[in-house]
Amino acid sequence: MNVLNSLASGPSTLADFLSSSKEQYLQDARNGSGKAKEWTVVMGNEAGDLDSIASSIAFSWLRTKVLHQPSVSLLRMDRDDLNLRAENLHALALAGVSRPKDQLLFVTDVTNYHPFPSHKFALVDHNRLSSAFTPEGQPLVVAIVDHHADENLYVDSAEPRIITPSGSCASHIVTLLSSLTVEIPPELATLLLSAILIDTDGLKPGGKAIDVDRKAADFLLPRSTFTSSVNMLETTDAAPSGPVFNPEFIQSLSDELSTKKNDVSHLGPRDLLRRDYKEYEFVLPWHAAEPQIRAGLSTVPVKLEDWAVDGKLETEGEAWMKERGLHILGVLTAYRGATKGKRKREMAWIIRTDTPPTDGFDFDALTERLWSGLEADSVLELKEHKNFAHGTQGPISVPELRVRCYIQNPHATRKVTAPVLKAIMEAET
Ligand SMILES: [Mn+2]
């Protein structure tokens, strides 16, 4: 059967599209006839938030149905890790994807294949292909849609290559979809809208949403599975409403999703550290022989006091660092303060000195650079953490670890912190 025809003219619900593209992709990867090379693998970033999932699903749909290029969305997480984010399961269910573990393609479904069966990649919600994807021959990045700092890669091969700020990467995908005369499945509109609302705090004025996000939400709502309920709200409303954009409905959907997102009470420290996690490699030009180190940044929606005290930051942090082979771990907490529910953020940094990247590695120099670089940054606005300045066990807790915690600018997310860390590590002098 011809992959292209069957996908292009196939069943129309989002769930059917996802399961059939997954099944056909795996079939082509299994039979090893090189057919998997015809596919474009569409990936979000490894943190696996709803933005990455919705963007990769939507972009794979667009390429397949509109551009007639067979494409499959690949989730860069273990199948069971989907449980770490209740808001993802909820949004997928709203979008009719009720058995996501069966219907979606996970990175663990394809790790058995060496080399990686495909070489064409489309990157959404990030713009550097992970070194984990090593196909036979050169990988080809054929498209990028992202809202992180541009690493200036694949300028000759990626088309489109859209890397520009927005609250949500999904909004850029919606801009592409809205420029085409194509009807999108209502479930896809629902999924994309959910991602935008999560990323922008329900499009809150003065928040992360910019114009492209608001326009995208306006486009999606009337095309989503919510149209009937929204219309109902409008007809029962005494005031005649102009645009389809319905603030009350947007607010309630957004509250529903963020309640799910923030309920992490069932997760222990290890799961908190890995549920929203990104990893980086840096070559250090300022150190003799230019060694390479590995760093991780975990975003945790709970303040340190509620999960990391009594040395748990140090023991659980160290365990995760050993599992991932990290020299540096940054734990970025985001939560609401007790008074007035104001947004707050903390940072806990751990340097682990027991496995140097090279013989005679200078951890003192690394430590000094990290502390002074972070503390000098004008956007992060770090202040000493009164309770845990040197970690949750004081200055001499675990000898192989160096720990510092700060209070930071409540608006600076990992999108800000990651480039700051990169600049500190990759400074020439
Ligand atoms: Mn994103």
Residues whose N, C-alpha, C, O or C-beta is under 5 A from the ligand:
A	BS01	MN	D51 D125 C169
